[in-house]
Amino acid sequence: MSQYVVTIARQFGSLGRPIAKALAEILGIEYYDRDIVEATAEKMGLPVSVISDQEEKVKSGFFQMGFPLGMGSTEQQIEIFNEQAKIIRDLAERQSCIIVGRCSD
């Protein structure tokens, strides 16, 4: 089989990580989830907690998310999104893999 990438979009409590782990074992490929957050933090020179906080902040009602990664400043959201997109593209080009969340789809 040629190289492929499986993306799993998820929400908190959806069991996306265990599903990805089981599927990765069946297919014999790697899966990536929090690894992308850690790589983003390293490349941006920020603590992992900053990237995680920006991804998980959500306001309800009138103030809907402008970006799928949370409610940080526009500039920071663009920077996080672009860095994660680069990491995801690099992983997809190198090997078959499963990517969980992080707007990978």
N, C-alpha and C positions, 0 to 999 in steps of 0.2 A: 504494500500500500504506500502511496506517496505521502509526503508530509502534509499534516493537517493541524488545525487549531480548533479546539472546542471552547466556546465561551459559555459561562453559566452566570446569568444575571440573577441577583438574589436580593432579598431583604432580610433584616434581622429575624432570626427564628425560622428561616425557610429550609435549613439544613443543607444549604449550598456547599459548604466546606466538606461535610462528610460524604455527600454525593460525589463531589469532585475527587476526593481521595479514593473512594471505592472505584470509580470509573477509571482513574489513573492507574490503579493497580491492575484492573482487568485489561486495559489497553497497553500496559507496560510503558507508560510515558509519565513525565513530570506534571505536577500541577502547581500553580502559583496563585497565591492569595495575598497574605500579609507581606510576602517577600517583595512585592511591588511597592508597598508603602515604605518598607525599609530601604529599598534601593532609591526611591524618590527622595527620601530624607537625606540619604548619604550624598546624592548628586547635588541637592540643593543646599547642603550644609546646614540643615535644620534638624532638631530633635524629631524622632519618630512621633512623639506626642503631638507636635504641631500639625503634622500632616494628618494624623488620625483625627485630631479635633476638627480640622477643616472639613474632612470628609463626612463627619458624623453630625455636624451642626445642622439643624433643620428648624425653620420657623414655620408655624402654621398660619392658616387664615390668609389675610391680605398679603403677607410677606412670604410669597412662595419662593422656592429656590430658583435663583437665576442660572445656576450651574448644577449639574448632577452631583458634584462633589461637596456641596455644602453652602454655607453662607459667609465665607470669608470675603476679604476685599476682592474686587474684580481682578486686579492685577495679580494677586496671589493665587486666585482660583485659576486664572489662565495659565500661570506658571506651573502650578501643580498638575493641571490637566495635560499640558504640553509635555511635561517631563514623564508623566505616567504613560502617555501615548507613545513616546519614544521607546520606553522600556518594553512595553507590550509589543510594539512592532519588531524590536530586536529579538525578543524571545520567539515570536512567530516566524521570523526569518531563519533562525538557527535550528529549530527542532519542532517536532510535533509536541503539543502540550495542551493542557487545560488551563484556562485563566478564569478565576472566579471574581466576579464583581469588577470594581474599578472602571466601569464604563467600557469594558473590553469588547462588548459586542458593537 
